[in-house]
Amino acid sequence: MSDIFRDMQAKIGCQYISDLPDHKRAVWFELRRMPLSDYEEKQLEDFARYVFGVRYSILKDVMAHLEETDCATR
């Protein structure tokens, strides 16, 4: 299984994982493009809480809503 912390660190170009919360906008952009099924639910939960301070279920709901909105405007 992949490690979302390390993968995101590489995508964003942060020197340290601890820098991820300082780059929320870039993390959010990449998160919406990544295949999240490559990661364990527990790790996604830990990641969401660490970077954004919210539960992963909230991020999933927001991403689903944005996906619906994007589809509706096309």
C-alpha positions as CSV (number, residue, x, y, z in Angstrom):
1,M,0.0,0.0,0.0
2,S,1.2,3.5,-0.8
3,D,2.0,6.2,1.8
4,I,0.0,9.3,1.1
5,F,2.2,11.5,3.4
6,R,5.3,10.6,1.4
7,D,3.5,10.8,-2.0
8,M,2.0,14.2,-1.2
9,Q,5.4,15.4,0.1
10,A,6.9,14.5,-3.3
11,K,4.1,16.0,-5.3
12,I,4.1,19.3,-3.4
13,G,7.9,19.5,-3.2
14,C,8.1,19.9,0.6
15,Q,11.3,19.1,2.3
16,Y,9.5,17.7,5.3
17,I,6.1,16.1,5.8
18,S,5.5,18.6,8.6
19,D,5.4,21.3,6.0
20,L,2.2,19.9,4.4
21,P,-0.2,21.8,6.6
22,D,1.5,25.0,5.4
23,H,0.5,24.2,1.8
24,K,-3.1,23.3,2.2
25,R,-4.2,24.8,-1.2
26,A,-1.6,22.8,-3.1
27,V,-2.4,19.7,-1.1
28,W,-6.1,20.1,-1.8
29,F,-5.4,20.5,-5.6
30,E,-3.3,17.3,-5.7
31,L,-5.6,15.4,-3.4
32,R,-8.5,15.8,-5.8
33,R,-6.3,14.4,-8.7
34,M,-4.9,11.4,-6.8
35,P,-6.3,7.9,-6.9
36,L,-7.3,7.8,-3.2
37,S,-8.2,4.1,-3.5
38,D,-4.5,3.4,-3.4
39,Y,-4.4,4.3,0.3
40,E,-5.9,2.7,3.4
41,E,-8.9,4.5,4.9
42,K,-7.0,4.8,8.3
43,Q,-4.1,6.6,6.6
44,L,-6.5,8.9,4.7
45,E,-8.2,9.8,8.0
46,D,-4.8,10.5,9.7
47,F,-3.8,12.6,6.7
48,A,-7.0,14.7,6.6
49,R,-6.7,15.4,10.3
50,Y,-3.0,16.2,10.1
51,V,-3.1,18.5,7.1
52,F,-6.6,20.0,7.3
53,G,-7.8,19.4,10.9
54,V,-11.0,17.6,9.8
55,R,-12.2,14.1,9.4
56,Y,-11.7,12.4,6.1
57,S,-15.4,11.8,5.7
58,I,-15.8,15.6,5.5
59,L,-13.2,15.9,2.7
60,K,-14.9,13.0,0.8
61,D,-18.2,14.8,1.0
62,V,-16.7,18.1,-0.2
63,M,-14.9,16.3,-3.1
64,A,-18.1,14.5,-4.1
65,H,-20.1,17.8,-4.0
66,L,-17.5,19.5,-6.1
67,E,-17.5,16.6,-8.6
68,E,-21.3,16.9,-8.9
69,T,-21.0,20.7,-9.3
70,D,-18.4,20.3,-12.0
71,C,-20.5,17.7,-13.9
72,A,-23.6,19.9,-13.7
73,T,-21.8,22.9,-15.2
74,R,-20.5,21.0,-18.2
